């Protein structure tokens, strides 16, 4: 798993995503996967070595006189076979790392890394437009869908201007550069929203076309990014 550590170091350098954040997310993902195998009562812990990337799985069990729940308890006699100093009430971490677990871990690691990259991209785009709230930006018309206009705000973000957000009498064609007023940028906490070029997650951008219209009036007619 040393290749994974190298990848995380590179990601931290290039994307400024903390390696520890991703490693913790990988551990949490693997715990969720293991819980499906060991049962909901089992207390599963996954440890990822911060230097080598090696991953180990442990089940936490309490030392008891008489075992009633094998998923969470271990007898005193069995505990002493692991380590003699264990007493009643102690907690024992028993390694249960499955065979070929490295392959499973690698799959989860890739999934977590991709998700973290998407989250970071979303955060960067959100912060970029949040700083432009109540400001005028330039967009490029991509296409006209009926009476709606698809406008590219940058290489990752598209917006759609409906007919009512447009200035009457204006006619646009692809590649036209137009001015847009950003009315509001906020976190909606409603899950992913798709645009043509970018997965807009948990936030929405409201803009309005500017054509010789006082800014004071623009705030009355926001639109929602799709």
QUIZI-V564246 format. One line per field, one symbol per residue. psi: psi as a letter, one per 40 degrees, with the letter a starting at -180 (. if undefined). burial: + if it has 16 or more other C-alpha atoms within 10 Angstrom, else -. A space follows every 10 residues. Layout:
# QUIZI-V564246
psi = ???
burial = ???
This chain:
# QUIZI-V564246
psi = eddddddddd ddddefhhdd dddddddddd dddddddeid dihhhhhhhe ddeihihihh ihhidhhdgd deiiiddddd ddhdeiihei hhhhhfhiif dddddddddd dddddddddd dddddddddd eehfihihih hdihgbeihh hhdaeehiih hideeihheh hiiiehhihi hhdihihefe aihhideihh heiihhiihh gfhhddddee giihi.
burial = +--++--++- ++----+-+- -++-++++++ +--+------ -+++++++-- --+-++++++ ++++------ ++++++--+- -----++--- ++++------ -+--+--++- -++--++++- ++--++--++ -+++-++-++ +++-----++ +++---++++ ++--++---- -------+++ +++++----- ----+--+++ ++++++++++ ----+--++- -+++++
